[in-house]
Amino acid sequence: MKNRMFDVVIVGGGISGCALTYLLSKYTDVKSIAVLEKYDSLAPLNSNARSNSQTLHCGDIETNYKLEKAKLVKRQANMLVNYAKTVDINDFLYKFPKMILAVGDDECERLEKRHHEFAEAFPYMELWDAERIAEVEPAVALIDGKPRPEKIMASGCTDEYCAVNFGHLSKSFINSARKTNTEINVSLSSEVEKISKFDDHYELVTPQGTFMAKFVVVSAGAHSLLLANQLGHGLDLSILPMAGSFYYVPKMLNGKVYTMQNDKLPFAALHGDPDLVEMEKTRLGPTALVLPKLERYTKGTYLDFWRSLKLDRKVIRVFWDLMKDSTIRNYIFRNFAFEIPIIRQKLFAKDAQKIIPSLKAEDLEYAKGIGGLRPQVINKTTMVLQLGEASIMPENENLIFNMTPSPGATTCLGNAYRDTKIIAEQLGLNLDIEQLANDLLDGQDFD
Ligand SMILES: Cc1cc2nc3c(=O)[nH]c(=O)nc-3n(C[C@H](O)[C@H](O)[C@H](O)COP(=O)(O)OP(=O)(O)OC[C@H]3O[C@@H](n4cnc5c(N)ncnc54)[C@H](O)[C@@H]3O)c2cc1C
């Protein structure tokens, strides 16, 4: 593949890169797209089913979202549900019961208030008492057949899509893209080592040769920032890689059970989920642990961590501000302890008993090799740890760099649509917004 020119080159064959390949090929008249993936398969890292919680985040059970964010995420999540209707083989989208569980008087009061506030946007959610919870999830409501002692309440539903194998979905996007008139070139084992800018194109150096592009989108997870920095962009950003681990228990839950978020804590509260690749088990987690590497279960990337952290006074100041808060500090230390072999089961069991009160430390098995890494972005200009997704879109360039922690897999088509609009405008492509809105957005484009 020496010096071949493509209209668009996408770096990263995770869910973000694959979703963009699909939208561009299906709804624009782009002639050629190359997808360059470092490893020898699509979705090998965070988009793989073993790396994430496999949740289609609709905003209904995520108490860390305010109503506006929940409504937006719901529309983006719905794009995946609508996409699934267009394919012959759907091996990625599943229905299970799901709920937010409140435990104790204070949480029950907060949940009831939230349920009513969100009712118009999520009319299918029902307010459940302990008896109804016991029907849907006996292990949550009962201990040895008797009601658990604390007051519990849930906001839940039983007939909505809520679980996705994002690895399978990534492959489905590429298969669908290949059915269009666009030339799709997926190049595996093609780590992009360098991107250079020329007058009217970019060149990307990989072990498989050099790829030329009129537009480059880098959706390389935590590595996106390093590639941006190489070209002099995003120098005011750093990456803080937050690993998430899980524990297995034998199947105890029928669906997804999310807990109430502590507003002070930056990462999602503990939840229990079915595991689409280990259906006889229930997965509990994720934990949150800062790791000094950019990929979870691969060799190396320690040096890349330091290069993308760019430790300086400002980064230290952001850490300091986080650690000053005792709730966050305790949470960080506790999550660190969840990784220490001898004590971790006992400690984790205490937290997990909020979901399954009869659970014992002996029931828990640390899920080896499961759990990916969220590339959280530190903005050194605003001095904050950004919790959502971040993109760098340099002015007067045909370049986009995406960093997508949770819920980046759910919002893949929403993000891809945003990028598709930019690419179509820059390259003068026709974008069939009406068709896209009819297929994926129930006929109504985003505002
Ligand atoms: C513990 C955990 C739980 C999560 N749970 C959920 C959930 O339930 N629901 C949800 O919506 N989201 C969840 N997420 C987030 C979700 O996994 C990510 O947002 C999503 O997978 C990001 O996809 P991506 O394609 O942007 O990145 P990735 O999947 O990380 O893909 C990036 C790709 O780029 C490749 N790459 C890197 N560098 C190069 C290079 N130089 N050249 C070529 N290729 C390169 C990598 O090999 C990789 O394949 C979770 C994340 C974690 C860690």
Ligand as a Chemical Component Dictionary entry (heavy atoms), coordinates in Angstrom:
data_LIG
# 
_chem_comp.id                   LIG 
_chem_comp.type                 NON-POLYMER 
_chem_comp.pdbx_formal_charge   0 
_chem_comp.three_letter_code    LIG 
# 
loop_
_chem_comp_atom.comp_id 
_chem_comp_atom.atom_id 
_chem_comp_atom.alt_atom_id 
_chem_comp_atom.type_symbol 
_chem_comp_atom.charge 
_chem_comp_atom.model_Cartn_x 
_chem_comp_atom.model_Cartn_y 
_chem_comp_atom.model_Cartn_z 
_chem_comp_atom.pdbx_ordinal 
LIG C1  C1  C 0 -14.522 -0.189 32.077 1  
LIG C2  C2  C 0 -15.241 0.499  30.953 2  
LIG C3  C3  C 0 -16.611 0.384  30.831 3  
LIG C4  C4  C 0 -17.266 1.037  29.789 4  
LIG N1  N1  N 0 -18.589 0.826  29.621 5  
LIG C5  C5  C 0 -19.255 1.403  28.604 6  
LIG C6  C6  C 0 -20.624 1.122  28.387 7  
LIG O1  O1  O 0 -21.217 0.325  29.089 8  
LIG N2  N2  N 0 -21.244 1.766  27.372 9  
LIG C7  C7  C 0 -20.590 2.666  26.569 10 
LIG O2  O2  O 0 -21.226 3.238  25.690 11 
LIG N3  N3  N 0 -19.276 2.910  26.719 12 
LIG C8  C8  C 0 -18.590 2.284  27.705 13 
LIG N4  N4  N 0 -17.254 2.487  27.862 14 
LIG C9  C9  C 0 -16.572 3.380  26.928 15 
LIG C10 C10 C 0 -16.330 2.700  25.587 16 
LIG O3  O3  O 0 -15.685 1.471  25.773 17 
LIG C11 C11 C 0 -15.480 3.623  24.723 18 
LIG O4  O4  O 0 -16.068 4.915  24.697 19 
LIG C12 C12 C 0 -15.374 3.140  23.282 20 
LIG O5  O5  O 0 -15.003 1.800  23.218 21 
LIG C13 C13 C 0 -14.354 4.002  22.545 22 
LIG O6  O6  O 0 -14.254 3.530  21.240 23 
LIG P1  P1  P 0 -13.112 4.085  20.282 24 
LIG O7  O7  O 0 -13.299 3.441  18.982 25 
LIG O8  O8  O 0 -13.136 5.564  20.334 26 
LIG O9  O9  O 0 -11.766 3.645  21.007 27 
LIG P2  P2  P 0 -11.106 2.185  21.096 28 
LIG O10 O10 O 0 -12.101 1.110  21.175 29 
LIG O11 O11 O 0 -10.102 2.301  22.179 30 
LIG O12 O12 O 0 -10.403 2.055  19.704 31 
LIG C14 C14 C 0 -9.269  2.784  19.341 32 
LIG C15 C15 C 0 -8.516  1.951  18.351 33 
LIG O13 O13 O 0 -7.412  2.699  17.867 34 
LIG C16 C16 C 0 -6.334  1.815  17.671 35 
LIG N5  N5  N 0 -5.105  2.591  17.647 36 
LIG C17 C17 C 0 -4.502  3.238  18.663 37 
LIG N6  N6  N 0 -3.396  3.871  18.238 38 
LIG C18 C18 C 0 -3.297  3.616  16.911 39 
LIG C19 C19 C 0 -2.372  3.998  15.910 40 
LIG N7  N7  N 0 -1.334  4.760  16.185 41 
LIG N8  N8  N 0 -2.568  3.523  14.652 42 
LIG C20 C20 C 0 -3.632  2.744  14.338 43 
LIG N9  N9  N 0 -4.550  2.367  15.263 44 
LIG C21 C21 C 0 -4.379  2.805  16.530 45 
LIG C22 C22 C 0 -6.437  0.868  18.846 46 
LIG O14 O14 O 0 -5.751  -0.339 18.626 47 
LIG C23 C23 C 0 -7.939  0.691  18.964 48 
LIG O15 O15 O 0 -8.411  -0.420 18.257 49 
LIG C24 C24 C 0 -16.556 1.832  28.871 50 
LIG C25 C25 C 0 -15.160 1.934  28.987 51 
LIG C26 C26 C 0 -14.509 1.257  29.998 52 
LIG C27 C27 C 0 -13.025 1.321  30.083 53 
# 
loop_
_chem_comp_bond.comp_id 
_chem_comp_bond.atom_id_1 
_chem_comp_bond.atom_id_2 
_chem_comp_bond.value_order 
_chem_comp_bond.pdbx_ordinal 
LIG C1  C2  SING 1  
LIG C2  C3  SING 2  
LIG C2  C26 DOUB 3  
LIG C3  C4  DOUB 4  
LIG C4  N1  SING 5  
LIG C4  C24 SING 6  
LIG N1  C5  DOUB 7  
LIG C5  C6  SING 8  
LIG C5  C8  SING 9  
LIG C6  O1  DOUB 10 
LIG C6  N2  SING 11 
LIG N2  C7  SING 12 
LIG C7  O2  DOUB 13 
LIG C7  N3  SING 14 
LIG N3  C8  DOUB 15 
LIG C8  N4  SING 16 
LIG N4  C9  SING 17 
LIG N4  C24 SING 18 
LIG C9  C10 SING 19 
LIG C10 O3  SING 20 
LIG C10 C11 SING 21 
LIG C11 O4  SING 22 
LIG C11 C12 SING 23 
LIG C12 O5  SING 24 
LIG C12 C13 SING 25 
LIG C13 O6  SING 26 
LIG O6  P1  SING 27 
LIG P1  O7  DOUB 28 
LIG P1  O8  SING 29 
LIG P1  O9  SING 30 
LIG O9  P2  SING 31 
LIG P2  O10 DOUB 32 
LIG P2  O11 SING 33 
LIG P2  O12 SING 34 
LIG O12 C14 SING 35 
LIG C14 C15 SING 36 
LIG C15 O13 SING 37 
LIG C15 C23 SING 38 
LIG O13 C16 SING 39 
LIG C16 N5  SING 40 
LIG C16 C22 SING 41 
LIG N5  C17 SING 42 
LIG N5  C21 SING 43 
LIG C17 N6  DOUB 44 
LIG N6  C18 SING 45 
LIG C18 C19 SING 46 
LIG C18 C21 DOUB 47 
LIG C19 N7  SING 48 
LIG C19 N8  DOUB 49 
LIG N8  C20 SING 50 
LIG C20 N9  DOUB 51 
LIG N9  C21 SING 52 
LIG C22 O14 SING 53 
LIG C22 C23 SING 54 
LIG C23 O15 SING 55 
LIG C24 C25 DOUB 56 
LIG C25 C26 SING 57 
LIG C26 C27 SING 58 
# 
